[in-house]
């Protein structure tokens, strides 16, 4: 039987987006306001993603920001979607998230990925003397989990704080690689279909087929992140979505800038080829009125069978962003 939207949790992915005319400080304030609304609206998680050297993203120091948001909320789970583990020593991440879990017990999630979250030059600046070898990612994940698990008396290195916090670890991915690792380790899996749609269905199938129960998880648990922009009318939502399209276009053209205000039409801003590239990247976008978004999300959940949905919403105006969250929350609470 296909899952209904009311059957599954819904969560939020935030990049602490810097909009044109704002500062990082403004972005943090708006993220806290959004997280507080998300908590009141019944969203399950509020995650931040690690990105670097991007004019529109202020969530580079992800663990610090998670602490700020967790401190300003009381029940919603706060976490990373994700920490790009090759950029860091596993011990450092264990200590950071062990600290967060000690301050906010039962509310912290640790999603990890193997991408750099940036361009090659910035990646080098982040890692310097570290190899940052993506091929070491599985070993790094296991090392990280050992630091967060029960104290091992024979171990010479311990994460303090960190050990015995058992912070839930998620594997993030945009291909089948992460799906295989999550299945092998018996961990929950989240797919970045909001910007990398190509392998979503393949990755979910691989994860389910190869899943091995573990002390962390007995049954596979998958989440997909998608773009959702909801408004009172289809027309207004489509207008708001032009900010998302301009952001994606900037990534494709390597002309990155803060999130731009919406425009009446994208016609003069992209070529036919650029439009096709943006629409492919943003394939899983759900833009429209309550009825439109509800219908399309129902189809997505039925087709994918995901256990949880995470929404990303690059909306220029803060009031419109919160309005979109309210519509989404209503869709999930009041199916039918």
N, C-alpha and C positions, 0 to 999 in steps of 0.2 A: 504494500500500500504506500502510495506517495505521501511524503511528509507535507503537512500544512505549515504555513509560516508561524502559526500559533504554537506549533509543536517544538520549535527550535529557538535557542537563544539568539539574540542579535547584539552585536558589539560595534565599537567605533575605532577606526584607525585615524590618527591625527599626526601630522608632520610639523605641528606648530607653524603653520603656514604664515609667511610674511607677505602681506598684501601691499600693493603699491601705495606709498605714502606712510607706511607704518615702520616701526622698528621691531627688533627681536623682543624687546620688552613688551610691546603691544601684543605681539603674537602669543607670548606666554600668558598674559592676562586673559586673552580671548580663549586660549585653550583651557584655562582653569574654569572660566565661565561656562564653556561648552561641556566640560566634564561634569560640572555640578548639575547642569541641565540633564545630561545623559543619565546621571545617577537617579535623579528624580523621575525620569521617564522610564526607568526600568531596564536600561541597557546593562549587559553583563560585564563587559570589559571596556577599558579605554586604553588603547596601546599607542606607543610612539615608535617611529622608525628612525634608525640611525642613518643619516646622510651627511655628506660633507661637501663644502665648497659649492653650495647651491644657494642662490640669492633668495629663493622662496622658502627655504627650509631652515627652521631654527632648532630642530631637535637633535643636533649633533652630539651634545653631551646628554645622551638619552637617560642614563641612570639618574643624573641630577634632576632632570625634568620630571621623571617618574616620581621622585621624592616630593617635589613641589606639588604635583597634582594629587598624590595620595594624601598629603598633608592637608589639602583643601577639600577633600571629600571624606566620606566615612564608610561606605559599604561597597562601592563599585570596585571591581578588580582593576588594577593598573599594571601595565607591563610594557614589554618591548615587542615590536613587530617589524623588525627585530634588531637585536644586537648582531653586528657583522663580526663574527667570532675571529676570522683571520686577522682582524685589525688589533686584537687584544690577546694578552696572555690569559688563559682560562682562570688562573688564580685571581687576577684582578677583577674579573667579572663575578667570580664567586664571592669575593669580599664585598663588592658593590651591592649585589643582589641579596647577599646574606644580611648586609646592613639594612637594606630596604625591608626585607622580610622580618627582621627583628623590630623595626620601628612600626611596621604595618602588618602584623601577622595575619596570614590567611588571605591576603589581598594582592599579592605580587605574582606576576607571571613573567617568565623569561623565555621569549621566543628568540631563536638564534638562526642565522643564515650564514652562507659561505661567500656571498658576494661582497665586494669592497664597499658598496654604497657610495661610490664616487668614481672619478676619472683616474687613469693610471698615475698621473703625476701627483695628485693629491693622495692617492693610495700609498705611494712611496713616502710622502711627507709624514703620513700617519705612522708608518711601520718602521722606517729608518733601518735599524739594525735587525728587526725581526724579519724572518723569511715571509711570514704571512702566507704560507703555502696552502692553497685551498685543498690540496690532496691530503693534508693533515686534519681536515675538518672533522672526520669521524672520531679520530683519536682525541682531538680537542674537546669534542662534545662529551665523550666518556670521562675525560679528566675533569671537566667542569662538573659533571653530575656526581663524581666521586667526592669532590670538594664540598658539595651541597648536601650530601647524604650523611649517614651515620658516621661518627668518628671511627677511623681505622687506626687502632693503636700502633700497628706496625709501620704506618706511613710516617715519613720524615717531615712532610709539609702539610699543614692544615690551614683551611680558610677560617680565620677568626675575625669577625663573625662570618658565618657561612655554613659550617658543618652542622648537621642535624636540622637545618631549616627546611630541607626538602622542597625548595622552591620548584614549582612545576616547570619543566622544560618542554618547550614546543620546538619542533623542527619546521622551519619555513623553507619554501622553495618556489621556483618558477619553472621547474623541469621535473623529470622523473628521478633525478639524483636524490633530492631531499626525501622524496616519497619512499625510496628504497631504504634510506637510512632510518627514517622514522618507523617504518615497518619492522626493520631488523631490531631496533632498540625498544620497540613497544611503546612509542611516544606519540602524543597527539601531533597532527600535521596540519599546517596552514599554507594555502596556496595563494600566491600573489597575482590573482587573475585580474586585479584592477589595473595592471599595466603590462602583464605578460600572459596573454590569454591562450597562447598556442597549445600548450601541453596540459591544460587543466584536466580534461577528461582522462587522458592517459595516466597522468600522475595519480589521480584519485583511484583508478582501477588498480594500478601497481600497488599502491598503499594498502588497499583492502585485501588484495590477493595474497600479499606477502606478509601481512601483519602477524607478529608473534607476541602473544600476551606476555606481560612483564609485571613486576611489582608496582609499576607506575600506572599501568592501563591494561585492562583485561580484554577490551574490545576496541577496534579502531575508532578513532574520533577525528573527524576532518572538519576543517573550516576553510571557507573561501572568502577572499576579500574582493569586493566589487565597488564600483563607483555608483553612488546614488545621489541624485539631485531632484528633490521633490518640491513642488510649489502648489499654489492654489489652482493653477491652470497649466496645461501642456506648454502653452506659448511662453509663459513666464519662466518655467523650468528650462526650456530650451534657450532662452536668453541668458539665464544664469550660467548655463553650461558652457557658454562661449569662453568664460574664464578658464575652465578646465581645458578646453581645446587649445587655447593660446599657450597654456602652460606646457602641454604635450608637444605643441609645435616648436616651442623654444628648446625642448630637450632634443628633438629630432634635428633641428638646425644648429644645435650647440650655441644658442643665444639665450642664456638663462637669465631670468629677471624675476622680480617679485610678482605675485599673482596680480593680474591685470583686471580692471573693472570690466564687466560684461559689455558687449557691443551688440548692435542690432543685427549684424550679419557678419559671417566669416568670409564671405565671398571674395573680398579684395585682399584678404590676409594670407591665403594659402593657395598653392597651385593644386591642380587635380591630383598629382602624385603625393603632395604633402597631406592633402585631405585624406587620401586613402591610407597613408601611413598612420595618421592620427587615429582614424576610425578603427584601424586594426589594433593599435595599442590600447585603445579605449573600447574594445569590442564589448566587454562586460560593463556597460554603463546603463543605468536605468534612470531615465530622465522624463519627468512628466508630472501630472497631477496624481493625487492619491490613487484613483482608479487605474491609471496607466501603470504606475510603478508597482502597485499590488499585483496586477495581472502578470507583468513581466517577471517579477521576483518569484511568483508562484511557479512559473514555467522553469525558471532557473533551478530552484530548489528541487522540483520534481525530476529534472533532467540529471542533476548532479548527485542528489541524495546526501548532500552535506549535512553534518550534524549541527553546524552553527554558521551564521553569516556575519561577516564584518563589513562595515560600510566605510568608504572614504568619500568625503564631500569637499571638494575644492570650490568653495563659494566665497566670492569677494566680500559680500556684505554679511556682517555677523548676525544681524537679525534674521536674514534670509537663511543662513546656515542653521540657526536654531529652529526656525520654522520647518525646515526640511527634516531635522531630527524628530520633531514632534509628529510630523506626518508618518515617518517611518515607524516610530514607536506605536502609533495608533494602528498602523497596518498589522503589526505583529501581535498586538494585544486583542484586536477586534477583527479577526478574520471573518470574512463573510459580508 
